Amino acid sequence: MLQVRGFAVLAVVLAAVAAIGFAGYQGDTFKKFGDRVTAQALEYTAAAGFKVKDILVTGRVQIPADELLAHLSIKKDMPVFGVDIAEAQKSLTAISWVKDVAISRRLPDTIVVALQERTPTALWQYQKKISLIDQEGVVLTSSGLSAWQSLPLIVGEDAARHVTELTALLNAEPAVAGALVSATWVGKRRWDLRLKNGIAVKLPERDVELALRQLAALDEQKKIFDRNIAAIDLRQADKVVIKPVAVAAAVPAKMG
């Protein structure tokens, strides 16, 4: 019975607020009067039980709870209809980890925040600074990177802008992706890879997917990733250039 009565009160108050809001368009005096009535209406709805008691957040993994709440600026016991949903969503999108967010009211007393966080994809090194980025090249953080050391390192000024295409290419060749340590964006046009055993791989500017497929086939057939090789040059479509690791010549002992 109490809940029904509360919703009846709410209906009357919201109708009054809507009417005043419409009147507000007629002039500044009406607007000021409307603002006062709106404030009183919000207090009335809060007294009827429509005030914030809980904030329900879904999808939060990496964003610290205190940072999230600071951006929301929603206080306990404030009128639930006084929460500016649009402003709260705008504020949350300023957090680097937030890819998408939807905020709604669950009457009578809950604010629901549905987050979609960005997924860390690589570490990006530029000008001696390393940052964590997602697959769109968005910088997520430049601190606390120890937990992400298993991710590949990409190097170069424009490397972050091209990480999406690199990720897609590597996903198609898991053997190469599993052996990758770093990738350097060279001359604003192509990638050089560094594999776990130190092999440097020069990829072409075009037909990169074919070059990676060729590289994966070489490893599958000849276990080339396990051999004593310094570099593999795939920049020419009609041939593969393999450079072995140089063996230092023995230096004869100096006779005294």
Protein Blocks (a to p, Z undefined) as FASTA:
>chain_A
ZZmmmmmmmmmmmmmmmmmmmmmmnomklmmmmmmmmmmmmmmmmmnopacfbdcdehia
klcfklmmmmnopaehiafklpcfklmmmmmmmpmklmbdcdddddfkbccddddddddf
bdcdeehiacdddfkopafbfghklmmmmpccdedjklmmmmmmmmmmmmmmmmlmmmpm
bdcdehhlaccdddfkopacdddfbhklmmmmmmmmmmmmnommlpccfbdcfkbfkbcc
ddddddddddddddZZ
